Amino acid sequence: MTQILVTLNEDATTLHVRKAIELLRGVVSTTVFKTKDESNKKALRQQAYVKESLERAFDEMKRARRGEHKMMTDEEFMAELKAEVEA
């Protein structure tokens, strides 16, 4: 037995493609598998979080260069991080 994997985008109608495949000689059966949207949603949430974090960091750097904001030293950052972990 040989299997062929066909990937469809959202524009294609699964029912019509499945019926067309079933008309081919030698096709025993067709099965539809849907991809897990949850993993895609998780990746999109992670990307959005990274983008937002980088934008905040970039804005903070710009404010520091203009003298509107004082950046933390690495020792201050580590102390704050340690305090959060211990809390």
C-alpha positions in Angstrom: 0.0 0.0 0.0 1.2 3.5 -0.8 0.0 6.7 0.9 0.1 10.2 -0.5 0.0 13.2 1.8 -1.9 16.3 0.4 -1.7 19.6 2.2 -4.5 22.0 1.5 -4.7 25.7 2.4 -7.8 27.2 3.8 -9.2 28.2 0.4 -9.5 24.6 -0.8 -12.7 22.8 0.0 -11.7 19.5 1.7 -14.9 17.7 0.6 -14.4 18.5 -3.1 -10.8 17.5 -3.1 -11.6 14.3 -1.2 -14.3 13.3 -3.6 -12.0 14.0 -6.6 -9.3 11.7 -5.1 -11.9 9.0 -4.5 -12.7 9.0 -8.2 -9.1 8.0 -9.1 -8.6 4.3 -10.0 -7.0 2.3 -7.2 -7.9 4.6 -4.3 -9.0 2.4 -1.4 -9.9 5.1 1.2 -9.4 8.8 2.1 -8.9 10.2 5.5 -8.9 13.9 6.5 -6.5 15.0 9.3 -6.6 18.5 10.6 -3.5 20.2 12.0 -3.4 21.2 15.6 -4.2 24.9 15.7 -3.2 25.0 19.3 0.5 24.7 18.5 0.2 27.4 15.9 -1.6 29.7 18.4 1.1 29.1 20.9 3.8 30.0 18.5 1.9 33.2 17.5 1.5 34.1 21.2 5.2 33.6 21.8 6.1 35.7 18.7 3.8 38.5 19.9 5.3 38.4 23.4 8.9 38.6 22.0 7.9 41.4 19.7 6.3 43.4 22.6 9.2 42.7 24.9 11.7 43.9 22.3 9.6 47.0 21.6 9.6 47.9 25.3 13.3 47.4 25.6 14.0 49.5 22.5 11.7 52.3 23.9 13.5 52.1 27.2 16.9 52.5 25.5 15.6 55.5 23.5 14.4 57.2 26.7 17.7 56.5 28.5 19.6 58.1 25.6 17.4 61.2 25.8 18.1 61.3 29.6 14.4 60.6 30.5 15.2 57.3 32.1 18.0 55.7 34.1 19.0 52.2 33.1 19.6 49.6 35.7 23.1 48.2 36.2 23.5 44.5 35.8 23.9 44.1 39.6 20.6 46.0 40.2 18.9 43.8 37.6 20.2 40.6 39.1 19.2 41.7 42.6 15.7 42.5 41.4 15.5 39.2 39.6 16.6 37.3 42.7 14.0 39.1 44.8 11.3 38.1 42.4 12.4 34.4 42.5 12.5 34.4 46.3 9.1 36.0 46.7 
